[in-house]
Amino acid sequence: MKKIIMYAVLDEEQPFIDAWAREHDVEIKSVAERLTPETVGLAKGFDGINVQQTIPLDPSIYPTLKSFGIKQITARMVGFDFIDLKLARENGLTVTNVPAYSPRAIAEMGLTQALRLVRKLGYYDARMDQLDFRWSGLESTEIYNLTVGVIGAGHIGGATAQLYAALGAKVLAVDPVHHAELEPYLTYTDLATVLKESDIVTLHTPLNAETANMIDAAALKQMKSTAYLINMARGGLVVTADLIAALQNHEIAGAALDTLANEGQFFEKQAQPEEIPADYKTLRAMPNVLISPHSAFYTDTAMRNIVTMGLDDVLLILNGKRPNYPVVE
């Protein structure tokens, strides 16, 4: 019987794990801890490994897994930037991910936050906390009047474009790959045009050498002063200090962030006050900024697909077959 260990398992994932294990006659050990040098020893004696986390894997983990006879790492998530692909390859570890477990989950979260920003609900909340129930000065617009710029029109970006198009918005997109099936919902253009013309700029690209810090001071200055930035992808796409400056200088109107560049310091746990960085505190205090704890993916559909699609690939590799979703450099 094959044996698989899964790290950072959520309670909500366990029923799907149990069902998959019974169906495929595989032994699965679930642990709540992340994969770290302190917990990698738990993988000894197992054939496969399945992880979910955002903090980078320590370099020592790769040769340790190799010494255990493990030949793969499956990330049960879209992002795999926490894995050093070069070290994985050098240690004979095939890397897979789950590239499209529920694009709608993340797309809907981005739309929800964008609607809150457009309707200025953060400002209303701030006023009402002071028992001020006046609405004067907080006039908003409606989505069909707006242009939405999608940066990265893959699975999630494509779903995002379809949602906004259904509400009547004009959707622009920039992506190195032209997806003809999305043409009814968007118009392809270049990055400069997206930044200049969009009322909502929403990010849906992977984090890599080409996209890291792509939304910096220069990019933010190209945006409308009335525009909103939505980041449901990776924190490292945005230079946080530049975003704070742009918000404070009224260069853009607001932002919704499901992820931050330094989230590994304090997300995914009950943090202590001293662990909270100053940039988070500054952003959190702004009524035109919405922050969620990298939870846009968190729906029942996503939980099921994250588990089953990831474990399917682990088993394919263990049986000497090609996985469905290999990560290629």
Backbone torsions as a table, in degrees:
resi	resn	phi	psi	omega
1	MET	NA	131.3	177.8
2	LYS	-69.6	148.7	-179.1
3	LYS	-126.8	128.0	-177.9
4	ILE	-125.7	138.0	173.3
5	ILE	-109.5	136.9	179.3
6	MET	-118.9	127.0	-179.8
7	TYR	-98.1	153.9	176.1
8	ALA	55.7	44.8	-178.5
9	VAL	-78.3	133.3	175.2
10	LEU	-89.0	152.1	178.9
11	ASP	-57.3	-35.6	-177.4
12	GLU	-69.1	-21.3	179.1
13	GLU	-80.3	-25.5	-169.0
14	GLN	-59.4	-42.0	178.0
15	PRO	-59.1	-37.8	178.9
16	PHE	-71.1	-35.1	176.2
17	ILE	-63.7	-47.0	-178.9
18	ASP	-61.3	-42.5	-178.9
19	ALA	-65.0	-43.4	179.7
20	TRP	-64.0	-42.7	-178.6
21	ALA	-61.5	-41.8	178.3
22	ARG	-64.9	-43.0	-177.3
23	GLU	-64.3	-36.2	-174.1
24	HIS	-105.0	3.4	178.6
25	ASP	54.0	52.8	-179.3
26	VAL	-124.1	140.3	175.6
27	GLU	-86.7	127.5	-179.3
28	ILE	-125.5	131.1	173.1
29	LYS	-106.7	124.1	178.4
30	SER	-103.4	131.0	175.0
31	VAL	-127.5	150.1	-178.1
32	ALA	-83.4	-19.8	-174.9
33	GLU	-74.5	153.1	170.1
34	ARG	-71.8	167.5	176.0
35	LEU	-85.3	109.2	-177.4
36	THR	-135.3	171.1	175.7
37	PRO	-58.1	-27.8	-179.8
38	GLU	-77.7	-25.8	-176.0
39	THR	-110.0	-6.7	-177.2
40	VAL	-61.9	-27.9	179.3
41	GLY	-60.7	-21.9	178.0
42	LEU	-63.9	-21.6	-177.1
43	ALA	-80.9	-9.1	-179.5
44	LYS	-63.5	131.5	-179.2
45	GLY	93.3	-3.8	178.1
46	PHE	-102.5	156.3	-178.4
47	ASP	-90.9	-31.1	-175.6
48	GLY	-141.0	163.4	-175.1
49	ILE	-137.9	141.8	-178.1
50	ASN	-137.4	126.1	-172.9
51	VAL	-133.4	158.1	170.7
52	GLN	-144.1	118.3	177.8
53	GLN	-171.1	169.1	178.8
54	THR	-115.0	-21.2	179.3
55	ILE	-74.3	141.4	-177.6
56	PRO	-60.6	144.6	174.8
57	LEU	-71.7	134.9	176.7
58	ASP	-63.1	139.2	-178.5
59	PRO	-54.8	-28.1	-178.4
60	SER	-69.1	-17.6	-175.5
61	ILE	-69.0	-36.1	-174.3
62	TYR	-63.6	-53.2	177.9
63	PRO	-66.1	-28.4	177.7
64	THR	-65.0	-45.7	177.8
65	LEU	-61.7	-40.9	178.2
66	LYS	-60.4	-41.9	-179.5
67	SER	-64.8	-23.8	177.5
68	PHE	-82.3	-5.8	-178.1
69	GLY	86.8	8.5	178.9
70	ILE	-79.9	138.9	-172.8
71	LYS	-118.6	9.6	-178.7
72	GLN	-156.1	161.5	167.9
73	ILE	-133.5	121.4	176.4
74	THR	-107.2	122.4	174.4
75	ALA	-92.8	116.6	179.9
76	ARG	-87.6	65.2	-178.0
77	MET	-168.3	168.9	178.8
78	VAL	-73.0	-51.3	-175.3
79	GLY	-72.4	140.6	176.6
80	PHE	-132.4	18.5	-177.5
81	ASP	-69.2	-10.5	176.7
82	PHE	-79.6	-7.9	179.5
83	ILE	-102.5	130.1	174.9
84	ASP	-83.2	103.7	-174.4
85	LEU	-64.4	-32.8	179.2
86	LYS	-66.1	-46.3	178.2
87	LEU	-65.1	-37.4	178.0
88	ALA	-61.7	-46.2	-179.1
89	ARG	-63.5	-42.2	-178.6
90	GLU	-63.9	-24.1	-179.3
91	ASN	-106.0	17.8	173.9
92	GLY	68.7	27.7	-177.2
93	LEU	-104.3	116.5	173.5
94	THR	-76.4	132.9	-179.1
95	VAL	-108.3	131.3	173.8
96	THR	-129.9	161.4	175.3
97	ASN	-137.5	-173.8	176.3
98	VAL	-120.6	91.1	-167.7
99	PRO	-73.2	-18.1	-175.5
100	ALA	-150.8	62.9	-177.7
101	TYR	-75.1	-30.8	173.4
102	SER	-169.5	79.5	179.2
103	PRO	-54.5	-34.8	-178.7
104	ARG	-64.3	-33.1	-178.9
105	ALA	-58.4	-49.2	-177.6
106	ILE	-73.7	-38.8	178.0
107	ALA	-61.6	-41.9	-179.4
108	GLU	-67.3	-37.0	177.5
109	MET	-64.4	-44.4	178.3
110	GLY	-60.9	-42.8	178.0
111	LEU	-64.1	-43.2	179.2
112	THR	-57.6	-46.9	-179.2
113	GLN	-68.0	-38.0	177.8
114	ALA	-62.1	-41.8	178.7
115	LEU	-63.4	-39.2	177.1
116	ARG	-61.7	-40.9	179.6
117	LEU	-68.2	-47.5	-178.0
118	VAL	-59.5	-38.9	-179.7
119	ARG	-87.2	6.6	173.1
120	LYS	57.6	36.6	-176.5
121	LEU	-67.5	-28.6	176.6
122	GLY	-63.7	-38.0	177.1
123	TYR	-68.5	-40.3	176.6
124	TYR	-61.0	-43.8	179.3
125	ASP	-59.7	-44.3	-178.8
126	ALA	-62.1	-42.0	178.8
127	ARG	-65.9	-46.1	-175.6
128	MET	-68.1	-27.2	173.3
129	ASP	-61.6	-25.4	177.6
130	GLN	-98.6	15.2	179.9
131	LEU	62.1	28.4	177.4
132	ASP	-102.9	107.9	-174.1
133	PHE	-103.6	18.3	177.3
134	ARG	-81.6	142.5	-179.9
135	TRP	-109.5	-0.6	-179.5
136	SER	-59.5	136.5	179.0
137	GLY	89.3	-4.1	-178.7
138	LEU	-114.7	32.5	177.6
139	GLU	-62.3	136.4	179.8
140	SER	-119.8	-174.1	178.1
141	THR	-122.0	-171.8	179.9
142	GLU	-119.9	151.0	-170.9
143	ILE	-56.6	-35.5	-176.0
144	TYR	-66.5	-15.3	177.1
145	ASN	-83.6	-7.4	-166.9
146	LEU	-106.4	157.8	171.2
147	THR	-107.3	128.8	-178.4
148	VAL	-111.3	129.3	178.1
149	GLY	-105.9	118.8	-179.8
150	VAL	-101.6	117.0	177.5
151	ILE	-100.7	103.7	-174.5
152	GLY	100.7	90.8	-175.4
153	ALA	-102.1	54.9	174.6
154	GLY	-87.5	-143.2	-178.6
155	HIS	-58.7	-52.1	-175.6
156	ILE	-75.3	-44.9	178.0
157	GLY	-61.2	-37.7	177.5
158	GLY	-64.9	-42.9	177.1
159	ALA	-63.8	-38.3	177.7
160	THR	-62.0	-45.1	179.4
161	ALA	-59.7	-41.3	-179.2
162	GLN	-65.2	-38.9	179.0
163	LEU	-64.4	-47.3	-179.9
164	TYR	-66.1	-40.1	178.6
165	ALA	-62.0	-37.5	179.3
166	ALA	-63.9	-26.5	178.7
167	LEU	-89.5	0.6	174.7
168	GLY	96.6	4.5	179.4
169	ALA	-75.7	153.5	169.1
170	LYS	-83.6	129.0	-175.9
171	VAL	-117.2	124.3	172.3
172	LEU	-106.2	153.2	179.7
173	ALA	-146.4	149.3	172.1
174	VAL	-128.4	129.3	-179.0
175	ASP	-161.9	140.2	179.5
176	PRO	-67.3	-18.9	178.9
177	VAL	-108.8	130.5	179.7
178	HIS	-90.9	115.4	179.3
179	HIS	-100.5	102.3	-174.9
180	ALA	-61.0	-30.3	-177.7
181	GLU	-69.1	-13.4	178.7
182	LEU	-93.0	-5.1	-175.8
183	GLU	-57.6	-31.7	176.7
184	PRO	-64.8	-16.9	-172.3
185	TYR	-110.6	-18.3	-173.4
186	LEU	-149.3	167.1	174.5
187	THR	-121.7	125.6	179.4
188	TYR	-76.7	140.3	178.0
189	THR	-152.8	-162.3	-179.4
190	ASP	-103.9	168.8	-175.9
191	LEU	-62.1	-43.3	-178.7
192	ALA	-59.2	-40.1	179.5
193	THR	-67.8	-41.8	177.9
194	VAL	-58.6	-47.9	-177.8
195	LEU	-65.5	-40.6	-175.2
196	LYS	-73.1	-38.9	-169.7
197	GLU	-100.3	-12.9	-172.2
198	SER	-85.9	142.3	171.9
199	ASP	-88.0	-25.5	174.4
200	ILE	-131.7	124.6	175.6
201	VAL	-111.0	119.3	-174.5
202	THR	-121.7	129.2	-171.3
203	LEU	-97.9	130.4	180.0
204	HIS	-145.9	43.5	179.0
205	THR	-107.5	157.6	170.7
206	PRO	-69.6	163.2	175.0
207	LEU	-96.8	116.8	177.3
208	ASN	-149.4	-172.8	-176.4
209	ALA	-61.0	-30.9	-177.7
210	GLU	-79.9	-29.6	-174.2
211	THR	-103.2	-14.5	-178.6
212	ALA	-56.5	131.1	177.6
213	ASN	60.4	27.4	-177.8
214	MET	-67.0	-28.5	175.7
215	ILE	-98.6	89.8	-179.6
216	ASP	-114.8	-168.7	-177.6
217	ALA	-57.4	-41.7	-178.9
218	ALA	-64.4	-42.9	179.5
219	ALA	-66.2	-41.9	-179.2
220	LEU	-64.4	-33.9	178.8
221	LYS	-69.3	-20.5	177.2
222	GLN	-79.0	-18.3	-177.9
223	MET	-78.7	158.8	175.1
224	LYS	-65.8	149.3	176.5
225	SER	-68.5	-16.3	178.9
226	THR	-98.7	6.3	-173.3
227	ALA	-90.3	158.1	178.9
228	TYR	-117.4	142.2	177.0
229	LEU	-105.3	128.2	178.3
230	ILE	-117.4	123.6	177.3
231	ASN	-124.0	100.1	175.4
232	MET	-106.5	16.7	-172.3
233	ALA	-108.6	-88.4	-178.2
234	ARG	-137.5	137.3	-177.5
235	GLY	-60.8	-34.0	-177.4
236	GLY	-68.6	-5.7	175.6
237	LEU	-72.9	-20.5	-173.0
238	VAL	-119.3	135.4	171.9
239	VAL	-82.3	106.8	-170.8
240	THR	-59.7	-43.3	-179.2
241	ALA	-61.5	-38.6	178.4
242	ASP	-67.8	-37.8	177.7
243	LEU	-64.3	-44.8	178.8
244	ILE	-59.6	-44.9	179.9
245	ALA	-62.4	-41.5	-179.9
246	ALA	-64.3	-38.1	178.0
247	LEU	-69.1	-44.2	-179.2
248	GLN	-66.9	-30.5	-179.9
249	ASN	-92.5	6.3	178.1
250	HIS	59.9	33.7	176.1
251	GLU	-79.3	-26.3	169.7
252	ILE	-133.4	165.8	-171.6
253	ALA	-89.1	-21.7	-178.4
254	GLY	171.6	178.4	-178.1
255	ALA	-153.6	148.8	171.7
256	ALA	-123.4	123.9	-171.6
257	LEU	-126.8	117.8	174.0
258	ASP	-95.6	-1.6	-175.2
259	THR	-154.4	145.4	179.0
260	LEU	-128.9	152.4	-176.8
261	ALA	-60.2	-33.5	-177.1
262	ASN	-104.7	23.6	-173.9
263	GLU	-63.5	-24.0	-180.0
264	GLY	-61.2	-18.6	-179.9
265	GLN	-74.0	-26.8	-170.1
266	PHE	-148.2	-13.7	177.0
267	PHE	-72.1	165.5	175.2
268	GLU	67.3	21.8	177.2
269	LYS	-161.1	170.2	171.2
270	GLN	-82.3	98.8	-172.7
271	ALA	-78.3	156.4	173.8
272	GLN	-93.2	152.0	-176.9
273	PRO	-52.0	-37.7	-176.6
274	GLU	-73.0	-13.8	179.1
275	GLU	-85.2	-15.3	-174.6
276	ILE	-79.9	119.7	-178.2
277	PRO	-72.8	158.2	-176.6
278	ALA	-63.8	-35.4	-177.7
279	ASP	-65.8	-36.9	175.7
280	TYR	-62.6	-44.8	-179.6
281	LYS	-60.9	-41.2	179.6
282	THR	-63.4	-47.0	-179.9
283	LEU	-65.7	-41.8	-175.9
284	ARG	-64.4	-27.0	-178.0
285	ALA	-80.2	-10.1	-176.7
286	MET	-86.2	128.9	-179.8
287	PRO	-70.1	-13.6	179.2
288	ASN	-103.4	20.1	176.7
289	VAL	-128.4	131.2	177.3
290	LEU	-116.7	130.3	179.8
291	ILE	-126.6	131.7	172.7
292	SER	-124.8	154.5	-169.1
293	PRO	-85.9	59.1	-179.4
294	HIS	53.6	48.1	-173.4
295	SER	-116.6	11.0	-176.6
296	ALA	-60.5	-28.9	-177.9
297	PHE	-75.2	-12.3	-158.8
298	TYR	-82.0	81.3	174.2
299	THR	-132.2	166.8	-179.6
300	ASP	-64.0	-39.6	177.6
301	THR	-61.4	-45.0	-179.6
302	ALA	-63.4	-42.6	-179.1
303	MET	-58.6	-45.3	-179.7
304	ARG	-62.7	-47.5	-175.9
305	ASN	-71.2	-36.8	177.0
306	ILE	-56.9	-45.1	-178.3
307	VAL	-69.8	-53.8	-171.3
308	THR	-70.5	-41.3	-179.1
309	MET	-67.1	-39.5	178.1
310	GLY	-66.0	-46.6	-179.2
311	LEU	-67.6	-33.8	175.4
312	ASP	-56.8	-42.7	-179.3
313	ASP	-69.8	-38.8	176.7
314	VAL	-57.5	-47.3	-176.8
315	LEU	-67.3	-37.9	177.1
316	LEU	-58.9	-44.8	-179.7
317	ILE	-65.8	-42.4	-179.6
318	LEU	-63.5	-28.2	178.8
319	ASN	-91.6	11.4	176.2
320	GLY	77.1	19.2	-178.8
321	LYS	-108.0	164.3	178.9
322	ARG	-75.1	131.4	178.7
323	PRO	-71.4	161.0	179.1
324	ASN	-72.7	-33.2	-170.4
325	TYR	-131.2	61.7	177.4
326	PRO	-70.4	144.1	175.1
327	VAL	-91.6	124.3	-178.1
328	VAL	-116.3	131.7	179.2
329	GLU	-66.9	NA	NA
